[in-house]
Amino acid sequence: MNDSVMEKKLNEKLSFIYAYLLKMGASKEDAEDIIQDTAYKFLLYIDSMNIKNIESWLFRVAIIGVVVTGTPSELKAYQNLQEIRGATIDKY
């Protein structure tokens, strides 16, 4: 896959995740920071990992970013996601 095609696909997936973060209550600034960090980690590790489902990997990294930032609205978004999936939330 050439670089321009990969860049376009990465931007599409990150745009979707960004919109999801906003919908779940993240501030614009926090969502932008999380997306930037997610893209950086993807580019950093792309050659050293065998990622089978890129969208899922990006989503997980972004959600971990939400938990790490720990703002109340973002943590609530994470808890909502876990409730949808039927998982339990550990206390942080």
N, C-alpha and C positions, 0 to 999 in steps of 0.2 A: 504494500500500500504506500503510495507516495505521500510526502509530507503535507501537501495541501489538502488531500482527501482526509487524512487523519486529523488535521487541524480542524477541518469543517465538522467532522463527526464529533470530535471532542467538544467543540463549542456548542453544538446542538445538545449534547448530553448535559453539559454543565449549565446551559440555559434552562433546561428542564428542572434540574436540581435546584437552581437558584430560585425559580418560580415556586417550587415546592417549599423551600425554606421560608420564603416570604408569606406563603399561604398559611404555614404552620405558626406564624407569629414572630419570626426573626426580623430584626430591624434591617433596613437596606444595607447599612454599613457592616453589620455583623455577617449578613448573607454574602456580601461581596468578599469579606475577609475569608470566610470559610471556603468559598468557591476558589479564590486565589490560592489558598493553601492546598486545597484538593488537587487543583491543576498542577501545582508545583510538585506535589508528592507523586502524582501520576508520571510526570516527565522525569522525575528523579529515579523512579523504580521501574520504568517500562522495560528497560533492557535486562534487568536482573530477575524479573518475575514472569511466570507464565500465567497471565490473566485470561481466564476463559470467558468471563462475562464482564466486560469493561464497565458497562452501566451499573451493574450491581456493585462492583468494586468502588467506583466513584461515589456511589450513594452511601456506602458504608463509611468511607473515609469522611464524607461530609457530615454524616450523622455523628461520628466520633468527634468531629470538630464542634458540633453543637453541644455535646456533653462537656467537652473540655472548656468551652467559653462559659458555660454554666449560667447564662442570664436566665432569669425566671421564665420569660416567654419562650426561649429556645428549649429549656429543659421541659417545659410543658409540651412543646411540640414533639420532643423525643418521647415523652411519656404517652402521648396520644398515638404515636406510631407504634409503640410497643403494645399498647392495648388493642390496636387494630390487629396486630399479628398474634395476639393472645399470649404474649410473654409477660413476665413480671419485671418490675423495676427495682433494682437494688438501691438502697439509700447511699448517697454520695456524701 
